[in-house]
Amino acid sequence: MSEDAFNMSIRKFLKEVGVTSQRKIEETVRDGQIGGKRLKVRMTLTAEGTDLNHVVAGEIELP
């Protein structure tokens, strides 16, 4: 696989993660499943067959 194809494959995956994650967060907020002014979130990236375990944590300000 070429470097360009590899990069495009990664970008396609990350775009899917971003779009679907945003939808799920918006649904959760709309459904009123949370209280307060911030939503604490955490995303964990793993890859089957590897020891990859990358965690990104943060807070989202709510409307």
Secondary structure as GFF3:
##gff-version 3
##sequence-region A 1 63
A	DSSP	alpha_helix	3	30	.	.	.	ID=ss1
A	DSSP	beta_strand	38	46	.	.	.	ID=ss2
A	DSSP	beta_strand	53	61	.	.	.	ID=ss3
###
